Amino acid sequence: MIELSARRIDVHAHYFGGSVAALARTHGLPPAIAARPWTPEDALAAMDRHEVATQVLSVPFTATSEGQRAGFARTLCRRINEELAGLIDQYPGRFRAFACLPGDGPEAMLDELAYALDVLRLDGVSLTSNVAGRYLGAPVLDSVLAELDRRRAPVYIHPAACAHAAELSLGRHASLLEFPFDTARTITDALYCGVFLRHRGLRLILSHLGGALPALAWRIAACTTVSAGPGDALVTAEHVAEVLRGLYYDTAMAGSPHSLLPVLQVTGIDHILFGTDVGAAPEPIIAGAIGELTCALSGPDLEAVECSNAARLFPRLA
């Protein structure tokens, strides 16, 4: 058994095996997923190379049934979540997981949420920054956020391409610029729509140290009285600062001072979590990001980011 207090907990690790690999083959997801499906053996070997004790697995998409047979997303998410639960049972201590939820509306999401957390005992849920163009402030998602608030369940937010990514990405992959911007977009939408006023117990984890959000934090807070839209909540700069301080931020592809310093202006070291983006990021980039992180932080701060903050957030890892 690896001693978790001495090793890393990776909260940003992608599961691309089983049903996800099959989806890649039939629906044209990134060819790298289809060409080399995820295996636990490969994952464990990479974890050992990077001194990772535990990965909290997730998938970086929200499935919908649009253009598919009825119930496609529900069936897919159920299969993925059961596969994740099986990995946790097969490799105790090495894998935990965020449940994926079908994007076919709140009823489907709430049904799978309950099954994944109560029956499969997964550790939280993953959502994308937008679900078929609906951001966290969308009324259709409010009942789901209310249930996550009630449960105090960790919610991992992975960026997704916005509806206009083809034009805005300037011919490049959406992950280069649009992913960091969509993280900022969805949290700003949630702030201005009053999501965090209604659901004060939400525990959100943002990928890539929050993308563009920390650098825009002052602007988002200062402009609450001049940039709000019709129907927005009455939000103060103090509320924005409080919410951003309470979010969690992972270091996947963002371990350098360029990314860390803005985050440390909006929250403390106790709200930064270790992440790699393994499965999506090439291993040399992961190694480089870890190297940047270990140069930027040391001692108790580094130990908190690499392990103890996550152990506190996920009781089963403590």
C-alpha positions in Angstrom: 0.0 0.0 0.0 1.4 3.4 -1.0 1.5 6.0 1.8 -0.8 8.7 0.5 0.7 11.4 2.7 4.0 11.0 0.9 2.7 10.7 -2.7 0.6 12.7 -5.1 -3.2 12.7 -5.6 -4.1 13.5 -9.2 -7.6 15.0 -9.5 -7.4 15.7 -13.2 -6.9 12.3 -14.8 -8.9 11.1 -17.8 -10.5 7.7 -18.2 -10.5 6.7 -21.9 -11.0 3.0 -21.6 -13.9 0.6 -22.0 -17.1 2.4 -23.2 -15.2 5.6 -23.9 -12.8 3.9 -26.2 -15.7 2.2 -28.0 -17.4 5.7 -28.3 -14.2 7.0 -29.9 -14.1 4.3 -32.5 -17.7 4.8 -33.5 -18.3 8.5 -33.1 -15.0 10.1 -34.2 -13.6 11.3 -30.9 -9.9 12.1 -30.9 -8.0 9.4 -32.8 -5.4 9.0 -30.0 -8.1 7.7 -27.7 -9.3 5.1 -30.3 -5.7 4.2 -31.3 -4.5 3.4 -27.8 -7.3 2.7 -25.4 -6.8 3.4 -21.7 -5.7 0.4 -19.7 -5.2 0.3 -15.9 -1.7 -1.2 -16.4 -0.6 1.7 -18.5 -2.2 4.1 -16.1 -0.5 2.6 -13.1 2.9 2.5 -14.8 2.6 6.3 -15.6 1.4 7.0 -12.1 4.5 5.3 -10.7 6.8 7.2 -13.0 5.3 10.5 -11.7 4.9 9.5 -8.0 1.1 9.6 -8.1 -0.5 7.4 -5.4 -4.1 7.9 -6.6 -5.9 9.2 -9.6 -9.5 10.6 -9.4 -10.7 9.5 -12.9 -13.1 11.4 -15.0 -14.2 11.8 -18.6 -13.9 15.3 -20.2 -17.2 15.5 -22.0 -20.9 15.5 -21.3 -22.8 13.0 -23.4 -26.2 13.9 -24.9 -28.6 11.9 -26.9 -29.0 14.6 -29.6 -28.8 12.9 -32.9 -28.6 9.5 -31.2 -31.1 6.9 -30.2 -33.3 7.7 -27.3 -31.6 7.1 -24.0 -28.1 7.0 -25.5 -26.5 9.3 -23.0 -28.1 7.7 -20.0 -26.9 4.2 -21.1 -23.4 5.5 -21.9 -23.0 7.3 -18.6 -24.3 4.3 -16.6 -21.7 2.0 -18.3 -18.9 4.4 -17.8 -19.7 4.9 -14.1 -20.0 1.2 -13.5 -16.6 0.7 -15.2 -15.1 3.4 -12.9 -16.6 1.7 -9.8 -15.1 -1.6 -11.0 -11.7 -0.1 -11.3 -12.0 1.3 -7.7 -12.8 -2.1 -6.4 -10.1 -3.8 -8.4 -7.3 -1.4 -7.5 -8.1 -0.1 -4.0 -6.3 3.0 -3.1 -5.1 3.7 -6.6 -8.2 4.9 -8.4 -11.2 7.0 -7.3 -13.6 8.7 -9.7 -16.0 11.5 -10.6 -19.3 10.3 -12.0 -20.3 11.5 -15.5 -23.9 12.7 -15.9 -26.0 12.5 -19.1 -26.7 16.0 -20.6 -30.3 15.2 -21.5 -32.0 17.3 -18.9 -32.2 17.6 -15.1 -34.2 14.4 -14.5 -31.7 12.2 -16.3 -28.8 14.0 -14.5 -30.3 13.7 -11.1 -31.2 10.0 -11.6 -27.6 9.1 -12.5 -26.2 11.4 -9.8 -28.1 9.4 -7.2 -27.1 6.0 -8.6 -23.4 7.0 -8.9 -23.0 8.5 -5.5 -25.4 6.3 -3.4 -25.0 2.9 -5.1 -21.6 3.0 -6.8 -20.2 5.3 -4.1 -18.2 7.4 -6.6 -16.5 10.5 -5.1 -18.3 13.4 -6.8 -19.4 14.3 -10.3 -17.8 15.9 -13.4 -19.6 18.5 -15.4 -18.3 20.4 -18.5 -18.1 24.2 -18.5 -21.1 24.1 -20.9 -23.6 21.4 -21.5 -24.7 21.7 -25.1 -24.3 25.4 -24.9 -25.9 25.8 -21.5 -23.6 27.3 -18.8 -23.7 26.9 -15.1 -26.1 29.9 -14.7 -28.8 28.2 -16.9 -32.0 27.6 -15.1 -32.2 24.0 -16.4 -29.1 23.1 -14.4 -30.3 24.7 -11.1 -31.9 21.6 -9.6 -28.8 19.6 -10.3 -26.6 22.2 -8.6 -29.1 22.3 -5.7 -28.6 18.6 -5.2 -24.9 18.8 -5.4 -25.0 21.6 -2.9 -27.2 19.5 -0.5 -24.8 16.6 -0.8 -21.6 18.8 -0.5 -20.3 16.6 -3.3 -17.1 17.7 -5.1 -17.8 18.8 -8.6 -15.1 18.7 -11.2 -15.6 21.3 -14.0 -13.8 20.4 -17.2 -13.7 23.0 -20.0 -15.5 22.4 -23.2 -15.5 24.2 -26.5 -18.2 26.9 -26.8 -20.8 26.9 -29.6 -18.6 29.3 -31.6 -15.3 27.6 -31.0 -14.7 27.0 -34.7 -14.5 30.7 -35.4 -13.0 31.8 -32.1 -10.2 29.2 -32.1 -8.6 30.8 -35.2 -8.1 27.4 -36.8 -6.4 25.9 -33.8 -7.6 23.3 -31.3 -10.1 24.7 -28.9 -8.0 23.5 -25.9 -5.4 26.1 -26.6 -7.5 29.3 -25.9 -11.2 28.4 -25.8 -10.9 26.0 -22.9 -9.4 28.5 -20.5 -11.9 31.1 -21.6 -14.9 28.8 -21.2 -13.9 28.1 -17.6 -14.0 31.8 -16.9 -17.2 32.2 -18.9 -19.1 29.6 -17.0 -18.1 30.8 -13.5 -18.8 34.4 -14.5 -22.2 33.3 -15.7 -22.9 31.4 -12.5 -21.8 34.4 -10.4 -23.9 36.9 -12.2 -26.9 34.6 -12.2 -26.8 34.2 -8.5 -25.9 30.5 -8.5 -23.6 30.9 -5.5 -26.1 32.9 -3.6 -28.6 30.1 -3.9 -26.2 27.2 -3.4 -23.6 28.3 -1.0 -22.3 24.8 -0.3 -21.1 24.1 -3.8 -17.6 22.7 -4.0 -16.3 23.2 -7.5 -12.9 22.2 -8.8 -11.7 24.2 -11.8 -9.3 22.7 -14.4 -6.0 24.3 -15.3 -5.9 26.7 -12.3 -9.2 28.2 -13.4 -8.0 29.1 -16.9 -8.5 32.8 -17.6 -10.6 33.3 -14.5 -8.1 34.4 -11.9 -6.5 37.0 -14.2 -10.0 38.4 -14.8 -11.1 38.2 -11.2 -10.7 41.9 -10.3 -12.6 42.9 -13.5 -15.4 40.5 -12.9 -15.8 41.7 -9.3 -15.5 45.4 -10.1 -18.0 45.4 -13.0 -21.0 43.7 -11.2 -22.9 47.0 -11.2 -22.2 47.9 -14.8 -22.0 44.6 -16.7 -25.0 42.6 -15.3 -27.6 41.6 -17.8 -31.4 41.7 -17.5 -32.5 39.3 -14.8 -29.1 38.9 -13.2 -28.8 38.7 -9.5 -27.7 41.6 -7.3 -24.1 40.5 -6.9 -21.4 42.5 -5.0 -17.7 42.6 -5.5 -17.3 41.1 -2.1 -19.5 38.2 -3.1 -17.4 37.6 -6.2 -14.2 37.6 -4.1 -15.7 35.2 -1.5 -16.8 32.8 -4.2 -13.5 32.7 -6.0 -11.7 32.2 -2.7 -13.9 29.1 -2.0 -13.3 27.4 -5.4 -10.7 24.8 -5.9 -8.2 25.0 -8.7 -6.1 22.1 -10.2 -2.6 22.5 -11.5 -3.0 20.4 -14.7 -0.9 22.0 -17.5 -0.6 25.1 -15.2 2.0 24.5 -12.6 4.3 27.5 -13.4 4.4 30.8 -11.6 2.6 32.4 -14.6 -0.5 30.5 -13.6 0.0 30.0 -9.9 0.5 33.7 -9.0 -2.9 34.9 -10.2 -4.6 32.1 -8.4 -2.8 32.9 -5.1 -4.3 36.4 -5.4 -7.9 35.0 -5.2 -7.5 32.0 -2.9 -5.0 30.3 -0.6 -2.7 27.5 -1.1 -5.2 25.2 0.7 -7.5 25.5 -2.4 -5.0 24.3 -5.0 -5.0 20.7 -6.0 -2.5 18.6 -8.0 -3.6 17.6 -11.5 -1.9 16.3 -14.6 -4.5 16.1 -17.5 -3.1 12.6 -18.2 -4.9 11.0 -21.1 -5.1 14.3 -22.9 -1.7 15.9 -22.3 1.4 14.2 -23.6 3.7 12.8 -20.9 6.6 15.2 -21.6 4.2 18.2 -21.0 3.0 16.5 -17.8 6.6 16.0 -16.6 7.4 19.6 -17.5 4.4 20.9 -15.6 5.3 18.9 -12.5 8.8 20.2 -12.7 7.5 23.8 -12.8 5.3 23.1 -9.8 8.1 21.6 -7.7 10.3 24.6 -8.5 7.6 27.1 -7.7 6.5 25.5 -4.4 8.3 23.6 -1.6 7.8 22.3 1.9 4.3 22.4 3.5 2.9 24.3 0.5 3.9 21.7 -2.0 2.7 18.9 0.3 -0.6 20.6 0.6 -1.1 20.9 -3.2 0.2 17.5 -4.0 -1.7 15.6 -1.4 -3.3 16.9 1.8 -5.7 19.4 0.2 -7.3 16.6 -1.9 -7.3 14.2 1.1 -9.3 16.8 3.0 -11.7 17.3 0.1 -12.2 13.6 -0.6 -12.8 11.8 2.8 -12.1 8.3 1.4 -8.6 9.4 0.5 -7.7 10.7 3.9 
